Amino acid sequence: MEMQPYRKASEIEVLDGRQVADILGVSVNTAARYMKNQTIPAVKLGGRWVTTTSQLEESLKARQLSRPTDPSNEIDRRSGVLPSRDAGQ
């Protein structure tokens, strides 16, 4: 994993489930499930799942979460988990 340069806390933008849902074009429940299952790295803060813009961007780069074009990238609707990259090989 590549080391990220140190950033001040004031430079980090925190996103809640509603903001993540708006960015991805999914429901708030789906965004919360992605964060709960760590499909998008997140933590629970004050009873709400939150992530940072940089964590969301990294997740989007690693997997095309918002609009999968390859069926192997589709999220299992029951569990909210992405399949393993080598599951079909």
N, C-alpha and C positions, 0 to 999 in steps of 0.2 A: 504494500500500500504506500502510495506517495505521501510524503510528509507535507502538510499544509502549513503555510506561514502563520505565525501567531497573529490573531485578530483580537481587537478589543471587544469586550462584550457589547459595547454600544454600536459596533459595526455589524453585529449578527442580527438578521431579521428572523424572528420566530413566527411560524405559521401555525394556525389552529386547523382543525378538521374542515371547517367551512371554507377557509382560504385555499386549502389543498384541493378540496372538491371543486372549487371554482376554476383553479388552474388546470386540473385534469379533465374537467367536464364530466364528473361523475357525481353521484349523490354523496351527501355528507356521511351517511352510513357506510358507503363503500370506502370513502377516504379514511374513516375511522378504523375500518377493518384492515386496510392496508397498513396503517400505523400500528395497530394492535399486534398484527402478525409479523411486523418488522419487514414487510415488503418494502415499505418506506421507513428508514430508520427514524424512530421517534421515542419520546419519553412521555410519561404521564406526569403532568404538572398541575396540581390543584384539581385533580379529578378530570382533566381534559388532556387528550393526546395532542402533543405539539411536535413540530419538527422545525428545521431551519431551511432557508432557501437553498443553501449549499448542499444539504443532505438530500433534498428533493431533486435538485439538479443532477446530483450524482446517481440517484436512483433512476432518473429518466434516461441518463446516458447509458447506464448498464442494461436497462430493459425498457422497451417502449411501452410504458404503462398506459398512457393516455389513449392511444389508438393502435392496438396490436394489429400488425399486418401478417405476421407469421403465426399460425396456430400454436406453435410451441411457446410463444410468448404470452398466450392468453392465461389469465388468472382463473384458477378453479373457483367457480361461483359459490360453492358451498363453504370452502375453507378460507378463501381469500388469499391463497398462497400461489405463487408462481411455480410451475413445474421446474424440476432440475434441468439444467442445460443439456446434460447427457442422458436424460431419461429415455429418449427415443433412439439411442445409438447402441 
